[in-house]
Structure formats: C-alpha cells, structure tokens
Amino acid sequence: MSIVQDAAPAGAARGWPRRYTVIALCVAASFVCYIDRVNISVAAISMQEQFGWSDKTKGLVLSSFFLGYMLFQVPSGWLASRIGGKLVLGAAVVWWSIFTILTPIAAALSLPILLLTRVAMGLGEAAMYPAAYNLFARWVPKHERSRALALLVSGIPLGTMIGSMSTGWVVSSWGWESVFYLFGAVGIVWCAWWFLRAYDRPEDDPRMSDAERRVMSAHAVEADVPRGPVDVPWRFLLTHKAVWALITNHFCSNWVLYMLLAWLPSYFHSVLHFDLVKAGLMSAAPWLSMFVFGNLGGLLADRLIRGGVDLTLIRKSMQLAGLLGAATCMLSVQNVTSPTPAVALMCGALGFISLTWSGFMPNHLEIAPRYADVLMGMTNTAGTIPGVVGVYVTGWLVAETGSYAAPFMLCAAVEVLGAVVWLAWGTAKRIVD
C-alpha cells in the first residue's frame, strides 16, 4: 500500500462514446430506484387514512425500507467486486421492481407483512450505487467523474420530482395501489435495455470505437482496476481517517436528503395546508433545484480539475458549501408557515446539499479506486442510517412537539458536524493502491 496523488488528464473522443451509454443506463436505474422509493411518501397519506396509522406508525413504514437497504450495502459492493456490476445491478432492479409491485398486496394482508416487503425492497435497492461505482471505476475517466457522478445521483431528485408530481395524480385517479403497479413495471422494462446494452468493461463492448479505446487508455481508466476479483483490505480501510471522513459525510449529507424525501409531502400537506395533489406537485420544486444545482456543481468541479486546481481543495470547497448552505436553509425554515418562503428555503436546502455530489461522492473513486464499489457500500451503510433513524425520529419529534421546528434544527446540526469532519480529514489523495 502507498499514498499517491491522482492526476486529471484531458482529452475526449468525438461522437457518442460508449461510456455515455453505460452512464445513461446507470442514471436511468437511479431514476427508477427513486420513483419506486418515493411513491410511498405520497401514497402513505392515503394509506394512513385507510389503515388508521398514527404518525409514528407511518414513520415506521417509511423507515422500514432503509433497514434492508442498509444491511445489504457492503455485501452488494463485495458481490459487484466478485462478479461484476452488470449482473448485480440488473438482478437488483428485477428484485426491487417485483417487491414494489407486491406492496399493495402486502399492505392489505397486514402491517408486519408490509414492513417485511419494504425491507425486501430495500435489499434490492442497496445494490444500486455500489454496482454503479464498480462500473464507473472501469468506464469513466478521472476528469469526467464529477459530472458522471452528478448525473448518476441526479436520479435521486429526478426520480423524486417525477414521482412526487405523478404519484398524487395517479393516487387521486386510480387509487394508491395503482402507483406501485405502474412504477414497478418501469423497472422491468429498464432491465431489457440493460442486459442488451451494458458491459462490465470497455474491452468487452464490441461497439466501442478505436478513438474511444485510445481515450480510455490515455486516461488510465483500466489501470486503476484489475480484471477479476480483488482482495479487499478491510482493516486498512476501516482504520483510515479519510475513509471515516467519507463515512461521516455520507451520513450527514443524507440526513437532510432522506428526511425531506420521506416527510416533505407531509410537511406541505399538514403545515402549509396543500391538498394531496398540490402537496405532491409542490414537493417537486426542491428536487428540481437539486437536479439543476447538482449538475452545475459537477460541471464546475470538472472544469476546475481541468484547470489544474488542487483536487482536495475542490472536494473540500464543494462539500463545505453544500453542508453549510443546507444547514442555513433548515435553520431559517423552522418557523416559516407561509408557502412561498417555505418552498424557496426547501429548494435552497436541496440545491445546496446537491453540491456535495462533487464533494464526497467522487472521493470513493479517488482515494481507493480499486475498492470503490466496496467503499461505496461501506459509506452508504452509514448514509442509510438517516433513512432508518432520521425518518423515524422526524415522525417522533413531529408527534411529540406538534411542529417541524425540532427536526429542522437537528438536521442543521448534523450538517455542521459533517462540515467540521470533512474540513479536518477529507482528502482527494489516493490512500491505497
């Protein structure tokens, strides 16, 4: 093991590069992942009324997904490192799509069966990002990684936005059950394209041009990741401060993301008094802000990389701007009850947090590119805790205090913690060969 500094060479091939196909399909999978995940946040309003759930019970239903999601993060990263990201991601989408379709049946049977179904769905979605990182480590040149990962993570706000805008309308038109059948079918359709067009490695793709092969070779994409299974240095990774900076920041960045993912429609419905359809539509605005600013941040970061700016400085600046900006918005919105400033501050919170996509997200591929899939599984395990704990705690605090002020203050404190840790320990230097 040795400590080395990554370079960021420039250059590009003309035409539609094959790596863009892999990136686009992974972005589409991320989109499907989130439309399947977010639909219950809106549908739960109707489900709560039908089944007589308390806010605490609804919080339990919303958070149960994340238990399965958290448990399979590291195993899915390890599995991708052994058999490749293509098979792992394809199988995962089939799995979670089936359990999305089964959700209404499970809810009709009993609450425990619904909870188990949501846990099983989480097990499938756990493979989404570790498998994508396995592929990106092989397919995406270093100077394109900020943009590629921003696009990948764009599936979160894009899926959430489309899901939020459409779910309320679908539920109002055909009942809450229909949204699970519809969105689950989308994942099955995606799988047909995936198995026809995706490849684990560039050299496996017969459609790749000679020009792109030269680009991939010049940018040393393959040099970072050997063919075949790798032996993961678990102890080294788990005791390195740069890894713990990533773990902590994945947790802190995801706190605001998951809290708003689960509770934003309910906040708009109960505090701002939007009806079901309007709550879904207005919930889309902050996710649009996240999509736009996250991708602008990725473009800016890659431009700075090509301009020769220190990579660690770029990662720290983007991360700190994202966390502290989001914290400021959450503190400002806690006592707001007027619709316009409340929606604007929610747009600001998610817009700022999307800048972290160019902070901690590419860092897995920089500090340990050979183990990026496993490392993503490790950090996303911590990043899933807010989905289990944060979502439930939010429901508990709302039920106990009768307002969202306390959850918003807690969220701001978590973001500040992440900023302090990242400033102290974050780095873009490779820590292990």
Sequence and secondary structure as in RCSB ss.txt:
>XXXX:A:sequence
MSIVQDAAPAGAARGWPRRYTVIALCVAASFVCYIDRVNISVAAISMQEQFGWSDKTKGLVLSSFFLGYMLFQVP
SGWLASRIGGKLVLGAAVVWWSIFTILTPIAAALSLPILLLTRVAMGLGEAAMYPAAYNLFARWVPKHERSRALA
LLVSGIPLGTMIGSMSTGWVVSSWGWESVFYLFGAVGIVWCAWWFLRAYDRPEDDPRMSDAERRVMSAHAVEADV
PRGPVDVPWRFLLTHKAVWALITNHFCSNWVLYMLLAWLPSYFHSVLHFDLVKAGLMSAAPWLSMFVFGNLGGLL
ADRLIRGGVDLTLIRKSMQLAGLLGAATCMLSVQNVTSPTPAVALMCGALGFISLTWSGFMPNHLEIAPRYADVL
MGMTNTAGTIPGVVGVYVTGWLVAETGSYAAPFMLCAAVEVLGAVVWLAWGTAKRIVD
>XXXX:A:secstr
   B         SS  HHHHHHHHHHHHHHHHHHHHHHHHHHHHHHHHHHT  HHHHHHHHHHHHHHHHHTHHH
HHHHHHHH HHHHHHHHHHHHHHHHHHHHHHHHH HHHHHHHHHHHHHHHTTHHHHHHHHHHHHS GGGHHHHHH
HHHTHHHHHHHHHHHHHHHHHHHH HHHHHHHHHHHHHHHHHHHHHH  SSGGG TT  HHHHHHHHHTTTGGGS
 SS     HHHHHT HHHHHHHHHHHHHHHHHHHHHHHHHHHHHHTS   HHHHHHHHHHHHHHHHHHHHHHHHH
HHHHHHTT  HHHHHHHHHHHHHHHHHHHHHHHTT  SHHHHHHHHHHHHHHHGGGGGTTTTHHHHH GGGHHHH
HHHHHHHHHHIIIIIHHHHHHHHHHHSSSHHHHHHHHHHHHHHHHHHHHH   SB   
